[in-house]
Amino acid sequence: MADPYDVIVVGGGNAALCSALAARESGASVLVIEAAPEDERGGNSRFTAGAMRVAYNGVDDLARLMPDLTDEEKANTDFGAYPEDQFYDDLCRVTQYRTNPKLAETLVSRSLETMLWMRSKGVRFAPIYGRQAFKVDGRFKFWGGLTVEAWGGGPGLIDSLYTIAQRAGIEIRYESRALDLITDDDGVRGVAIRTRGQTSMIEARAVVLASGGFEANAEWRTRYLGPGWDLVKVRGSRFNTGDGIRMALEAGAMPCGNWSGCHAVGWDRNAPEFGDLAVGDGFQKHSYPFGIMVNARGNRFVDEGVDFRNYTYAKYGRAILEQPTQFAWQIFDQKVTHLLRDEYRIKRVTKVSAQTLEELAGKLEDVDPKGFLAEIARYNAAVQTSIPFNPNIKDGRCTRGLALEKSNWANTIDTPPFEAYAVTCGITFTFGGLRINGDGAVINTDGVPIHGLYAAGELVGDLFYFNYPGGTGLMSGSVFGRIAGTSAGRSAKS
Ligand SMILES: Cc1cc2nc3c(=O)[nH]c(=O)nc-3n(C[C@H](O)[C@H](O)[C@H](O)COP(=O)(O)OP(=O)(O)OC[C@H]3O[C@@H](n4cnc5c(N)ncnc54)[C@H](O)[C@@H]3O)c2cc1C
């Protein structure tokens, strides 16, 4: 055995680094084991836009998080508020009231203090003007409970966390995959790892698992999410193959949460099998609330405007997967193309344009043109144009008389040029995982904490079911990462 560490953190994303920093604060010696090579470090966290859902009571709370906010920004922006009870309600509502109330309460009530803690370490934040605010009467207005992002997005967040970790004396080993936990009757004693083909055993007084879900494992996806999930694209890291979950289960951990559920979105139909760091989250196509989505028959299949995209995007990937040959086209006309997010203007995009709907119908690859034209005609006739369109609120501008209505932001599709974007299902992360207690300790099948074992991030179960409010993944990794790291550090030093 090599020299022991107080704490080993398995994983190299946001949850892992927040755990490592928190453990280090209690004076523990900390080793981070990252399966990826250095140039691919950072897990799914690095692929994100860095959006973080945080409870705040107004601009004063935001100014504590973002001291760089200028007086002009404060004057020209309606930041609103996102109080804790609203965050809690959103989490409960989108998870169909299955979220564990204790986990949810911890996440929500510690969101602001955890971000302030990150800020105190040197992580910087900024308002998400580009994606979460529209300008109305010369003033930006934020909507959908999502206001703050890490400076430089996911790559910026990861770079700054690594810099801070290294400065704090945390050791990091890249290209090192944790294979097994070393256990005895008293609990966890360390980790068996493989570094560039060499296996070694590393002793530790406590281990934090923060190695993501099983989204990059086609076999587990099919086994737990169901048939068809082998066919999806992986939006982020190719390294999250469920190792942490497997190792914990082998050590007696209790599986819990929504094992058949995951976060999955509309993602460019021609995107690669795994995420591409050069594109980040640019393959996603999240502006569908302003248009319609049609399948191979030319038919709509979801209410694109049932809620803000923050509350629907994570479940609509599954809806796309369930369509014939697993794809859809998103259709927009000129009235709304200026509202499309910047991801619609990247180079690697599957897009067609046309001057007439008939021409567009001929260009939608694999779509029945007659079915499409009939669907558009039905849809256009049903739009309630007397209700004003307003992208900042759920405007109630709906369709009436369709078998599948659109509830908000319904605009007729009749003004050329028309644009269409092809999407398939892109999986983000899986929801099933491990049960933890209030200290972040992993609970075994008898309901007792496994001595020396902690967990944080995607592999924690019981938080998300069916759906997810945008920006909660990073927040969960930070909050529970900090808790797990603090507990691991304290237990190692006691
Ligand atoms: C394209 C995209 C966009 C997203 N946008 C957002 C957003 O804007 N806001 C938001 O909140 N969430 C977003 N998410 C979700 C978010 O990325 C995750 O919820 C969050 O980053 C998970 O953090 P984590 O630390 O648990 O996992 P990760 O960041 O995935 O880290 C897991 C780490 O474990 C390592 N690992 C895996 N197996 C092993 C092993 N056996 N040994 C050692 N290391 C191992 C991996 O290499 C990786 O470094 C997005 C996800 C994607 C893919």
The ligand as an SDF file (V2000), in Angstrom:
LIG
                    3D

 53 58  0  0  0  0  0  0  0  0999 V2000
  -23.9920   19.5160  -21.9440 C   0  0  0  0  0  0  0  0  0  0  0  0
  -24.3940   19.6670  -20.5080 C   0  0  0  0  0  0  0  0  0  0  0  0
  -24.8770   20.8830  -20.0430 C   0  0  0  0  0  0  0  0  0  0  0  0
  -25.2710   21.0260  -18.7140 C   0  0  0  0  0  0  0  0  0  0  0  0
  -25.6360   22.2630  -18.2580 N   0  0  0  0  0  0  0  0  0  0  0  0
  -25.8590   22.4430  -16.9400 C   0  0  0  0  0  0  0  0  0  0  0  0
  -26.0240   23.7440  -16.3870 C   0  0  0  0  0  0  0  0  0  0  0  0
  -25.8900   24.7710  -17.0740 O   0  0  0  0  0  0  0  0  0  0  0  0
  -26.2970   23.8370  -15.0470 N   0  0  0  0  0  0  0  0  0  0  0  0
  -26.3660   22.7380  -14.2270 C   0  0  0  0  0  0  0  0  0  0  0  0
  -26.6110   22.8700  -13.0320 O   0  0  0  0  0  0  0  0  0  0  0  0
  -26.1610   21.4980  -14.7240 N   0  0  0  0  0  0  0  0  0  0  0  0
  -25.9000   21.3290  -16.0330 C   0  0  0  0  0  0  0  0  0  0  0  0
  -25.6420   20.0700  -16.5120 N   0  0  0  0  0  0  0  0  0  0  0  0
  -25.6680   18.9450  -15.5430 C   0  0  0  0  0  0  0  0  0  0  0  0
  -24.3730   18.9810  -14.7250 C   0  0  0  0  0  0  0  0  0  0  0  0
  -23.2940   18.8750  -15.6020 O   0  0  0  0  0  0  0  0  0  0  0  0
  -24.2750   17.8570  -13.7280 C   0  0  0  0  0  0  0  0  0  0  0  0
  -25.4410   17.6840  -13.0050 O   0  0  0  0  0  0  0  0  0  0  0  0
  -23.1360   18.1480  -12.7450 C   0  0  0  0  0  0  0  0  0  0  0  0
  -22.0590   18.7430  -13.4010 O   0  0  0  0  0  0  0  0  0  0  0  0
  -22.6790   16.8700  -12.1120 C   0  0  0  0  0  0  0  0  0  0  0  0
  -21.5140   17.1090  -11.3590 O   0  0  0  0  0  0  0  0  0  0  0  0
  -20.7090   15.8720  -10.7860 P   0  0  0  0  0  0  0  0  0  0  0  0
  -19.4940   16.4530  -10.1910 O   0  0  0  0  0  0  0  0  0  0  0  0
  -21.6010   15.0110   -9.9820 O   0  0  0  0  0  0  0  0  0  0  0  0
  -20.3290   14.9970  -12.0760 O   0  0  0  0  0  0  0  0  0  0  0  0
  -19.2560   15.2890  -13.2090 P   0  0  0  0  0  0  0  0  0  0  0  0
  -18.9920   16.7230  -13.3700 O   0  0  0  0  0  0  0  0  0  0  0  0
  -19.7040   14.5330  -14.4100 O   0  0  0  0  0  0  0  0  0  0  0  0
  -17.9350   14.6360  -12.6440 O   0  0  0  0  0  0  0  0  0  0  0  0
  -17.7760   13.2380  -12.5660 C   0  0  0  0  0  0  0  0  0  0  0  0
  -16.2910   12.9680  -12.5930 C   0  0  0  0  0  0  0  0  0  0  0  0
  -16.0230   11.6130  -12.2340 O   0  0  0  0  0  0  0  0  0  0  0  0
  -14.9780   11.1310  -13.0480 C   0  0  0  0  0  0  0  0  0  0  0  0
  -15.0500    9.6540  -12.9910 N   0  0  0  0  0  0  0  0  0  0  0  0
  -16.0110    8.8270  -13.4570 C   0  0  0  0  0  0  0  0  0  0  0  0
  -15.7260    7.5540  -13.1240 N   0  0  0  0  0  0  0  0  0  0  0  0
  -14.5650    7.5810  -12.4210 C   0  0  0  0  0  0  0  0  0  0  0  0
  -13.7710    6.5910  -11.7940 C   0  0  0  0  0  0  0  0  0  0  0  0
  -14.0920    5.2890  -11.7970 N   0  0  0  0  0  0  0  0  0  0  0  0
  -12.6140    6.9720  -11.1660 N   0  0  0  0  0  0  0  0  0  0  0  0
  -12.2460    8.2930  -11.1390 C   0  0  0  0  0  0  0  0  0  0  0  0
  -12.9820    9.2700  -11.7140 N   0  0  0  0  0  0  0  0  0  0  0  0
  -14.1350    8.9170  -12.3310 C   0  0  0  0  0  0  0  0  0  0  0  0
  -15.2450   11.7570  -14.3890 C   0  0  0  0  0  0  0  0  0  0  0  0
  -14.1060   11.7520  -15.2110 O   0  0  0  0  0  0  0  0  0  0  0  0
  -15.6410   13.1620  -13.9520 C   0  0  0  0  0  0  0  0  0  0  0  0
  -14.5220   13.9860  -13.7590 O   0  0  0  0  0  0  0  0  0  0  0  0
  -25.2350   19.9070  -17.8380 C   0  0  0  0  0  0  0  0  0  0  0  0
  -24.7280   18.6950  -18.2970 C   0  0  0  0  0  0  0  0  0  0  0  0
  -24.2980   18.5670  -19.6030 C   0  0  0  0  0  0  0  0  0  0  0  0
  -23.7440   17.2390  -20.0560 C   0  0  0  0  0  0  0  0  0  0  0  0
  1  2  1  0
  2  3  1  0
  2 52  2  0
  3  4  2  0
  4  5  1  0
  4 50  1  0
  5  6  2  0
  6  7  1  0
  6 13  1  0
  7  8  2  0
  7  9  1  0
  9 10  1  0
 10 11  2  0
 10 12  1  0
 12 13  2  0
 13 14  1  0
 14 15  1  0
 14 50  1  0
 15 16  1  0
 16 17  1  0
 16 18  1  0
 18 19  1  0
 18 20  1  0
 20 21  1  0
 20 22  1  0
 22 23  1  0
 23 24  1  0
 24 25  2  0
 24 26  1  0
 24 27  1  0
 27 28  1  0
 28 29  2  0
 28 30  1  0
 28 31  1  0
 31 32  1  0
 32 33  1  0
 33 34  1  0
 33 48  1  0
 34 35  1  0
 35 36  1  0
 35 46  1  0
 36 37  1  0
 36 45  1  0
 37 38  2  0
 38 39  1  0
 39 40  1  0
 39 45  2  0
 40 41  1  0
 40 42  2  0
 42 43  1  0
 43 44  2  0
 44 45  1  0
 46 47  1  0
 46 48  1  0
 48 49  1  0
 50 51  2  0
 51 52  1  0
 52 53  1  0
M  END
$$$$
